[in-house]
Amino acid sequence: MYEVELKFPVTDTAPLVERLSALAARFREPIEQVDRYFAHPVRNFAKTDEALRLRRVADTVAVTWKGPRVDAATKIRREIELGVVPCGPTGQVTIAAWSELLEALGFREVLEVAKTRRPARVLWHGSEVEVAIDNVVGLGNFAEFEIVAREGEVPLARDCVESLAREVGLAQPEPASYLELLLRQQAPPR
């Protein structure tokens, strides 16, 4: 499967939520997500444009590999996500156990990205678009539009998310991931 995504920095989320609601977006309760990213022991994910992530939402944990971007303008990349059976009473225990396993295999933790996500779905041009209004610790507010598509469906999915973004007045997508943006902030000036 391919993740077809556009992300935009947003100064004020209230007007965007109003515009999406006018398009019959169905918002759900906000959730807290904590993503722990890992570096491969022999492959430089920054150069190969890949990511390995453990995501915790309450007591639910998933491990995700994101492949290199297929298209730079619209973030399109192959994604494999697997739910993790909880070990212990909380998602934190599961994250700790998986982190220990990955580190024993030579991976090293790079950074955690924490955010409050207000998810929604909107039907647009015949497709269900996943919408997220994110407040990312250290970065601020963003809006994401995403469709998970099979390889042959990618062009239609890209057109759909681009069209929805234009409809709600968003332009100039941010191609970098939250991880990349946070790492840039930590990099010493040149």
C-alpha distance (Angstrom), angle and dihedral (degrees) to the residues before:
residue distance angle dihedral
M1 . . .
Y2 3.78 . .
E3 3.78 127.6 .
V4 3.81 110.5 -138.5
E5 3.78 107.2 -166.2
L6 3.78 142.8 165.4
K7 3.80 121.5 -170.4
F8 3.81 127.4 -168.6
P9 3.79 132.6 -173.3
V10 3.80 109.0 -121.1
T11 3.79 124.9 -162.4
D12 3.81 97.7 -169.0
T13 3.80 117.1 23.0
A14 3.84 97.9 -172.4
P15 3.85 96.8 78.6
L16 3.80 90.2 45.8
V17 3.81 91.7 51.7
E18 3.82 88.6 49.9
R19 3.83 92.4 51.0
L20 3.82 91.5 47.7
S21 3.81 91.7 46.5
A22 3.81 88.7 52.6
L23 3.84 86.0 58.0
A24 3.82 89.0 54.2
A25 3.81 95.8 -103.2
R26 3.79 110.5 174.4
F27 3.80 107.9 -138.4
R28 3.80 121.3 -159.4
E29 3.78 130.1 -159.4
P30 3.81 115.9 -69.5
I31 3.79 116.3 -98.2
E32 3.79 134.0 -160.3
Q33 3.80 115.1 -124.9
V34 3.77 125.9 -171.7
D35 3.80 116.1 -169.7
R36 3.81 119.9 -166.7
Y37 3.82 113.0 -162.8
F38 3.79 125.4 -157.0
A39 3.80 135.4 -158.1
H40 3.81 119.0 -133.9
P41 3.82 115.9 -116.5
V42 3.84 95.4 -125.5
R43 3.81 107.2 10.1
N44 3.78 121.7 71.1
F45 3.80 103.7 -133.1
A46 3.81 90.6 -167.1
K47 3.82 88.9 61.4
T48 3.82 96.7 38.7
D49 3.83 90.9 44.3
E50 3.80 93.5 -128.0
A51 3.78 133.0 131.5
L52 3.79 137.0 -158.9
R53 3.77 114.2 -160.6
L54 3.77 140.4 177.1
R55 3.82 109.9 -155.0
R56 3.78 124.4 -163.9
V57 3.79 122.8 -166.1
A58 3.82 107.9 174.4
D59 3.83 103.1 -54.0
T60 3.81 95.4 -21.5
V61 3.81 118.0 101.3
A62 3.80 131.1 -172.9
V63 3.78 132.2 -179.5
T64 3.81 114.5 -144.6
W65 3.78 134.9 -172.1
K66 3.80 116.1 -162.9
G67 3.77 117.3 -163.1
P68 3.79 128.3 -146.4
R69 3.78 117.7 -63.3
V70 3.78 114.2 -92.8
D71 3.82 93.2 -164.9
A72 3.80 123.9 24.3
A73 3.82 99.9 -157.4
T74 3.79 95.3 52.7
K75 3.77 109.1 31.2
I76 3.79 101.5 -117.2
R77 3.77 118.5 168.1
R78 3.76 141.0 146.8
E79 3.78 111.7 -100.6
I80 3.78 132.4 -168.0
E81 3.80 115.8 -171.3
L82 3.78 125.7 179.7
G83 3.77 126.9 -172.5
V84 3.79 114.1 -128.3
V85 3.79 123.6 -136.4
P86 3.82 106.9 -122.3
C87 3.78 117.0 -108.9
G88 3.76 109.2 -159.8
P89 3.77 130.6 -1.8
T90 3.81 98.8 -57.3
G91 3.76 144.2 37.8
Q92 3.82 88.3 -116.9
V93 3.81 90.2 63.3
T94 3.81 90.0 49.8
I95 3.82 92.2 48.8
A96 3.80 90.2 49.8
A97 3.82 91.9 50.2
W98 3.82 93.2 47.8
S99 3.81 90.9 45.8
E100 3.79 89.3 52.8
L101 3.82 90.7 49.7
L102 3.81 93.8 48.6
E103 3.80 92.2 46.5
A104 3.83 90.4 49.4
L105 3.83 86.6 55.3
G106 3.81 91.5 53.4
F107 3.80 101.0 -95.6
R108 3.78 116.9 129.7
E109 3.77 129.9 -153.2
V110 3.79 112.9 -108.5
L111 3.80 105.4 -179.5
E112 3.79 145.3 -34.6
V113 3.78 119.8 -122.2
A114 3.81 114.7 -158.8
K115 3.76 123.8 -169.1
T116 3.77 144.9 159.8
R117 3.78 108.2 -129.3
R118 3.79 126.2 -162.3
P119 3.81 102.7 -162.6
A120 3.79 126.2 -159.2
R121 3.78 140.6 165.8
V122 3.74 126.6 -140.8
L123 3.78 129.4 -176.6
W124 3.80 106.8 -131.0
H125 3.80 126.0 171.4
G126 3.80 90.7 -18.3
S127 3.82 96.1 -50.3
E128 3.79 132.2 103.0
V129 3.79 106.0 -124.2
E130 3.80 118.8 -160.9
V131 3.78 108.6 -138.1
A132 3.78 124.7 -168.0
I133 3.77 128.2 -173.4
D134 3.80 102.2 -159.6
N135 3.77 132.4 -167.7
V136 3.80 103.8 -164.1
V137 3.79 118.2 -162.4
G138 3.80 107.3 -114.4
L139 3.83 95.0 9.7
G140 3.82 110.4 55.7
N141 3.80 131.6 -139.1
F142 3.79 128.1 -9.4
A143 3.80 137.9 168.5
E144 3.80 119.8 -141.7
F145 3.80 127.6 -166.2
E146 3.79 116.2 -167.0
I147 3.78 142.2 173.3
V148 3.80 123.7 -178.4
A149 3.80 106.9 -141.9
R150 3.77 142.5 173.5
E151 3.80 116.0 -110.8
G152 3.82 94.8 -96.6
E153 3.83 91.6 48.3
V154 3.81 95.8 54.8
P155 3.84 98.0 96.8
L156 3.82 92.2 51.5
A157 3.80 91.4 45.8
R158 3.81 90.8 50.3
D159 3.82 91.4 50.3
C160 3.79 89.9 48.5
V161 3.82 97.6 52.4
E162 3.82 91.7 42.5
S163 3.81 90.8 50.9
L164 3.82 93.1 48.3
A165 3.80 91.5 49.4
R166 3.81 91.0 51.9
E167 3.82 90.6 47.1
V168 3.82 92.1 57.1
G169 3.82 92.6 44.2
L170 3.79 101.6 -103.7
A171 3.80 121.0 142.5
Q172 3.80 136.6 166.8
P173 3.79 103.4 39.3
E174 3.80 119.9 -145.1
P175 3.81 106.7 -119.0
A176 3.82 95.8 -168.1
S177 3.78 121.6 89.8
Y178 3.81 121.0 -120.7
L179 3.80 87.3 -105.7
E180 3.82 91.8 54.2
L181 3.81 91.8 47.5
L182 3.81 92.5 50.6
L183 3.80 92.3 46.0
R184 3.83 89.8 51.8
Q185 3.79 89.2 55.4
Q186 3.80 90.0 53.8
A187 3.82 95.2 47.1
P188 3.80 115.3 103.4
P189 3.81 114.1 -112.3
R190 3.81 115.3 -97.0
